[in-house]
Amino acid sequence: MDEFERLLKKYERVDKDGRPIKEKESEIDYLAEGEQEEFVRIPRERIAVLIGKKGKTKREIEERTGTKIEVDSETGEVFITATKKTKDPLAVWKARDVVLAIGRGFSPERAFRLFNEGEILEVVNLTDIVVGNEKNALPRVRGRIIGRKGRTREIIEEMSGADVSVYGKTVAIIGNPIQVEVARTAVEKLARGSPHGVVYRYLERRKKDLELESSAYYEALEGGPESEDWEEE
């Protein structure tokens, strides 16, 4: 036996007869399980919504993504990990975004839109936009975005196709990237003081192109005939 073979035998796992021991599939699975994980924190008052009645909402997220979700009701910390049932390599991230969306004020039904292919979540922090230390600056900006009886927020949703939630110091937006960009721009314009009429006209102009651009986006996701044109743009 040469030196290489001697060293190989020394460090290789072997049985009593000198045969290599193969790892069991269960051991390999165990090593992979939990390898991918995400940690987020949501407001404590949103924990009950995330868990749902008798754990229904949390369980549905776990079942649809094949992940395991652990919630600390005292701190609002949420741990999301991959399991043996995780098939989609993006599953942990999808579960994370759904959890974040619920934490930012969306109902579970609206947050589940993120399970659809090509849908994303974007969170706008209003404190990054609002200038000045005036005590009522943030509530006033929130009021401008929500509008009387929620009408402004509804118009942004209707014209952009995105879902919008104004919660605390943030505005969360769900939609495809084009819809999110339009809704975010409208929100930022309002936060910076643009008149509502100006923002509505912006939304009207963009609405004409949204349907075409969104169609091209979904075609590209599916590898359709328009995918090359989308990439060029």
N, C-alpha and C positions, 0 to 999 in steps of 0.2 A: 504493500500500500504506500503510494507516494505521499509527500507532505500535504499536498492539496486535498487529497481524499481523506487523510487523517483529520485535518482541520474541519472539513465539511461534515464528517461523521460526528465530530466532537460537538458541534453547535447545532446539528440537525436534531429535531425531535424524533426519537425512534422508540420502538417497543422493545420488549425483552429479547426478541429475536433479531433486533437490528434493523427492522423494517421502518421506513418513515411513517410517522403518524400524521394523517391528513386531518385538517380542521373540519369539524362538523359544520354543516350548513347553519345549524342553530347558533353556533358560536360566531360565525361570520355575520349572521344577521344581527346578533346582539351587539357586535362592535359597531355596526352601521347605525343601529337604532339610537336616536338621540344625538347623532353626530351633527345634524343641522338643527339649529335652534334660534329662536328670536325672543327678545325680552322687550316689553313695552309697559308703559304705565298709563292708566286711564283714570279720570276723576272717580272718586269713590262712589259718588251718587249715580254713576253709570254702570256700576258693577252688576246690580240687580237686572238691568236691561240685557247686559251681556250674557248672564247666566240663563235668564228666562225662567218661566214658570216650570218648576220641577226640573230645572237644568236643560230644558228643551233647546234653547238657542245655542248654548255652548256645545251641546251634544250634536246639533245639526252641523255646526262649523267643523267639528272634529270628524264627523262621518263624511262630509263632502270633500274634505282635504286629506283625510287619513292621518291627521295629526293628533297630538295629545295637548290639551290646554289646561294649565293649572292657574288658578286665580287666588291671589291673596286679598281677601275682602277688607283687610285692615289697611293695607297700603295702596291698593289699586294696581299692584304689580301683576303682570300676566306673562306666563312662560309658555312658549309654544315650541314643541319639539316634534321631530319626525319619528315615525314608528315603523313597524314592519308592514303596516298597511299603506304607507306613503308611496304613491306611484309617481305623481307629478313632481319633478324636481323643483318646481316653483310653489309647491303646496304650502310650505311653511310661510312664505312671503305673502301668499294670498290670504291665509288665515290671519296673519299679522295685520294686513290692511283692513280686513273686515272688522277685526277687533278695534283697531284705531278709529275706523269710521263710526262704529257704535259709540266709542268713547267721545267722539266729537259731535254727538247729538243726533246721528242718523238712527232711524228705527232699524231693527234687524232686517226687515223686508227690503228697505232701500239699500242697506249696506250689502246685502247679498247680490246686488248688481255687480259687485266686484268679482264674483265667480265667473262672469261672462268673459269670453276671450276679448282681449284688447281694452278692457275697462281699467281705469287707474284712479287712484286717490291722490288729491293734492290738498294740502292744508296751508292756508294763508294766515300768517300771524299778523293781526291788525296792529300790534304794537311796533312792528317794523315799518309801518306806513304812516300811522298817526303821528304828527309832529306837535310838540309842545307838551307842557305838563298840566294843562288845564284839567281840573278834576272831572269835568263832564265830557271831555273830548271823546273818550272811547264809547261811552253809552250813546252819544250823539251819532257817531259813525255807525255803530251797530243799528241804530234806528233808521239811518239813511239807507242802509243795505236791506233791511227787512221791509221797510215801508209801512204805510198805514194798513193795518190788518194783514200784514204779510204780503201785500200786493207786489212790491218791488222785487222781493225774492222770487215770487211766482213768475213774474215777467222774465227775469233772468233765466229761470229754468225752462220756461216755454220757448224762449227765443234761441237758447243755446243747446237745449236738449240734455243738459247736465242736471244733476241733482245737487242742491245747495243746502248746507246746514250752517246757521250762524249760532255759535255756542261759545260762551265765555269771551276770550280774546281772539278767537279764531273763526275763520270761515272755511269749512271743508267742502270740497267739490268732487263729485264722482261722475265720470263719463269717459268717452274716448279722448285721446290727447287733444283733438281739435276742439271738441266741445268744452273741455276743461280750460283750454287757453282763452276761449271767448268769454266764458263765465268769469274766469280770474281777472281778465282785463276790465270787465264791467265792474267787478267788485273793487278793484284797485282805483278805478276812476272815481267811483262814489266815495271811497275812503279818502281820496285826495281832494274832494270838494267839487267835483264836476257836477253840474246841474243834472237832475234826473232826465230831462228832455234830451240832453246831449248823449247820455248813456243809452237811452232807448233808441235814438237814431243810429248809434253805433251798432247796437244789437240787430236792428232791422237790416242794416247794410250787410252785416256778416251772415245773417240768416240765409240770404240768397245763395251764398257759397257753401254753407255748412253741409247741406244734404249731399252735394256732389263730392266735397272733400271727405266726408265721412264714408261715403260709399267706396271711394278709392282706397281709403285706409283699410276697410274691412276686406276689400278685394285683395289688397297686399298681404294681409294676415293669412288669407286662405290660399295664397299663391296663385291668384287669378290672373287673367290677361292684363290687368291694369297695374300689376305689381311693379313692373319695370318703370312705368311712367311715374309712379309714386316715389320710387327711390330717386329718380332724377330730380324731382321737385325738392 
